[in-house]
Amino acid sequence: MAVIQPYPEPTVYESTATGMPQLRPYLIDLWGRRRFIWHLARTDLKAEHYDSAIGQVWVVLDPLLMAAVYCLLRTVVRPAGSASARNLTIAHLVWAVFFFTFVSNAMVTGARSLLSGRNLIMNASFPRAVLPLVAIVKSVFDFLPTVLVYFAFHAVLGQPFGLSLVMLPVIIVILTVMNLGLGLLFAPLMVFFRDTSGFLPYITRIWLYITPVLFFIVEIPPKLLVYLRWNPLFPTFAALEQVFLGRWPSQGYLLASLAWAIGFFLLGAIVFLARERDFAVRL
């Protein structure tokens, strides 16, 4: 005899003074849709790469070509010198571009998640945070192959493999939390202020230039370093630089990275949840 699965109780949004939903039922509802988030992310990825001649290879090839362009730029502006210095510079550019691409893609995809999911929002009842979560899962799927590709470069270029690499998953998790916060923060902005989409490319480009992607930490002038330390990505990339150089990441950098990640996550979650009930009207 077939077992009849009970239908889940519908979510009822009651009026509140703050506009914030009750967190416990909201999180339970969100957790119950984890398989939907997973499969929707995989489906969207397949759809995005379906029309591409080289398909998912472009996920790795795109940031790799960008790293090659920046490598040529570095060679023109500041020659690397010896072979070891050249290999070190190439390795730094490859991993730094891969990681920054992870941040920028997650932020842009998360910001556009509500607009992309307009039909779902208008026709179904579900926690709207599902859509930024799908965007982050997609970004992680795109990012993980680039990490494997980088380790091939790391070995070929003769860079050190040390115990410090065990901290790499921890830093990736911290960066993912920060990406989720950025997605939750920019998604409502994209709904209420459509011009945000025009500013995002400039924001990410400026952020790239002030983050230790195209240069090492030691190359930053002391007077400029005082200001660049306030870049939210600075401690994360500083810790990554130490890890890939075979050194244990500084506790200060890790704590600062965690603080920025939690700060962006809380800010993004508050903004997103406070405005969630207005999304359908604005869309």
RAJO-V973857 format. One record per residue. N is the residue number from 1. RES is the residue in one small letter. BURIAL is + if it has 24 or more other ideal C-beta (glycine too) atoms within 12 Angstrom, else -. D_CENTER is the distance of its C-alpha to the mean C-alpha in whole Angstrom. Layout:
N,RES,BURIAL,D_CENTER ; N,RES,BURIAL,D_CENTER
This chain:
1,m,-,47 ; 2,a,-,44 ; 3,v,-,41 ; 4,i,-,40 ; 5,q,-,37 ; 6,p,-,37 ; 7,y,-,35 ; 8,p,-,32 ; 9,e,-,33 ; 10,p,-,32 ; 11,t,-,30 ; 12,v,-,32 ; 13,y,-,30 ; 14,e,-,33 ; 15,s,-,33 ; 16,t,-,32 ; 17,a,-,33 ; 18,t,-,29 ; 19,g,-,27 ; 20,m,-,25 ; 21,p,+,26 ; 22,q,-,27 ; 23,l,-,24 ; 24,r,-,26 ; 25,p,-,27 ; 26,y,+,24 ; 27,l,-,22 ; 28,i,-,24 ; 29,d,+,24 ; 30,l,+,20 ; 31,w,-,21 ; 32,g,-,23 ; 33,r,+,21 ; 34,r,-,19 ; 35,r,-,21 ; 36,f,+,20 ; 37,i,+,17 ; 38,w,-,17 ; 39,h,-,19 ; 40,l,+,18 ; 41,a,+,15 ; 42,r,-,17 ; 43,t,-,19 ; 44,d,+,17 ; 45,l,+,16 ; 46,k,-,19 ; 47,a,-,20 ; 48,e,-,18 ; 49,h,-,19 ; 50,y,-,23 ; 51,d,-,24 ; 52,s,-,23 ; 53,a,-,26 ; 54,i,-,24 ; 55,g,-,21 ; 56,q,-,18 ; 57,v,-,19 ; 58,w,-,18 ; 59,v,+,14 ; 60,v,+,15 ; 61,l,-,18 ; 62,d,+,16 ; 63,p,+,14 ; 64,l,+,17 ; 65,l,-,20 ; 66,m,+,17 ; 67,a,+,18 ; 68,a,-,22 ; 69,v,-,22 ; 70,y,+,21 ; 71,c,+,23 ; 72,l,-,26 ; 73,l,-,25 ; 74,r,+,25 ; 75,t,-,29 ; 76,v,-,30 ; 77,v,-,29 ; 78,r,-,30 ; 79,p,-,31 ; 80,a,-,30 ; 81,g,-,34 ; 82,s,-,34 ; 83,a,-,33 ; 84,s,-,31 ; 85,a,-,29 ; 86,r,-,28 ; 87,n,-,27 ; 88,l,+,25 ; 89,t,+,24 ; 90,i,+,23 ; 91,a,+,21 ; 92,h,+,19 ; 93,l,+,18 ; 94,v,+,17 ; 95,w,+,14 ; 96,a,+,13 ; 97,v,+,13 ; 98,f,+,11 ; 99,f,+,8 ; 100,f,+,8 ; 101,t,+,8 ; 102,f,+,5 ; 103,v,+,3 ; 104,s,+,6 ; 105,n,+,6 ; 106,a,+,4 ; 107,m,+,6 ; 108,v,+,9 ; 109,t,+,9 ; 110,g,+,9 ; 111,a,+,11 ; 112,r,+,13 ; 113,s,+,13 ; 114,l,+,17 ; 115,l,+,18 ; 116,s,+,18 ; 117,g,+,19 ; 118,r,-,22 ; 119,n,-,25 ; 120,l,+,23 ; 121,i,+,23 ; 122,m,-,27 ; 123,n,-,28 ; 124,a,-,27 ; 125,s,-,27 ; 126,f,+,23 ; 127,p,+,21 ; 128,r,+,19 ; 129,a,+,16 ; 130,v,+,16 ; 131,l,+,14 ; 132,p,+,11 ; 133,l,+,11 ; 134,v,+,12 ; 135,a,+,9 ; 136,i,+,7 ; 137,v,+,9 ; 138,k,+,10 ; 139,s,+,6 ; 140,v,+,8 ; 141,f,+,11 ; 142,d,+,10 ; 143,f,+,9 ; 144,l,+,12 ; 145,p,+,14 ; 146,t,+,13 ; 147,v,+,14 ; 148,l,-,17 ; 149,v,+,18 ; 150,y,+,17 ; 151,f,-,20 ; 152,a,-,22 ; 153,f,+,22 ; 154,h,+,22 ; 155,a,-,25 ; 156,v,-,27 ; 157,l,+,27 ; 158,g,-,28 ; 159,q,+,26 ; 160,p,-,26 ; 161,f,-,25 ; 162,g,-,26 ; 163,l,-,25 ; 164,s,+,22 ; 165,l,+,20 ; 166,v,-,20 ; 167,m,+,18 ; 168,l,+,15 ; 169,p,-,14 ; 170,v,+,14 ; 171,i,+,12 ; 172,i,+,9 ; 173,v,-,10 ; 174,i,+,10 ; 175,l,+,7 ; 176,t,+,6 ; 177,v,+,8 ; 178,m,+,7 ; 179,n,+,4 ; 180,l,+,7 ; 181,g,+,9 ; 182,l,+,8 ; 183,g,+,8 ; 184,l,+,11 ; 185,l,+,13 ; 186,f,+,12 ; 187,a,+,14 ; 188,p,+,17 ; 189,l,+,17 ; 190,m,+,17 ; 191,v,+,20 ; 192,f,-,22 ; 193,f,-,22 ; 194,r,-,21 ; 195,d,-,21 ; 196,t,+,18 ; 197,s,+,17 ; 198,g,-,19 ; 199,f,-,18 ; 200,l,+,14 ; 201,p,-,15 ; 202,y,-,17 ; 203,i,-,14 ; 204,t,+,12 ; 205,r,-,15 ; 206,i,-,16 ; 207,w,+,13 ; 208,l,+,13 ; 209,y,-,17 ; 210,i,+,17 ; 211,t,+,15 ; 212,p,+,16 ; 213,v,+,15 ; 214,l,+,19 ; 215,f,+,21 ; 216,f,+,21 ; 217,i,+,22 ; 218,v,-,25 ; 219,e,-,26 ; 220,i,-,25 ; 221,p,-,28 ; 222,p,-,29 ; 223,k,-,29 ; 224,l,-,26 ; 225,l,-,24 ; 226,v,-,25 ; 227,y,-,23 ; 228,l,+,20 ; 229,r,+,20 ; 230,w,-,19 ; 231,n,+,16 ; 232,p,+,13 ; 233,l,+,11 ; 234,f,+,15 ; 235,p,+,15 ; 236,t,+,12 ; 237,f,+,13 ; 238,a,+,17 ; 239,a,+,17 ; 240,l,+,15 ; 241,e,+,18 ; 242,q,+,20 ; 243,v,+,19 ; 244,f,+,20 ; 245,l,+,23 ; 246,g,-,24 ; 247,r,-,24 ; 248,w,-,23 ; 249,p,+,21 ; 250,s,+,22 ; 251,q,-,22 ; 252,g,-,22 ; 253,y,+,18 ; 254,l,+,17 ; 255,l,-,19 ; 256,a,+,17 ; 257,s,+,14 ; 258,l,+,14 ; 259,a,-,16 ; 260,w,+,13 ; 261,a,+,11 ; 262,i,-,14 ; 263,g,-,15 ; 264,f,+,12 ; 265,f,+,12 ; 266,l,-,16 ; 267,l,+,16 ; 268,g,+,14 ; 269,a,+,15 ; 270,i,-,19 ; 271,v,+,18 ; 272,f,+,17 ; 273,l,+,20 ; 274,a,-,22 ; 275,r,+,22 ; 276,e,+,22 ; 277,r,+,25 ; 278,d,-,25 ; 279,f,+,23 ; 280,a,-,26 ; 281,v,-,28 ; 282,r,-,26 ; 283,l,+,25
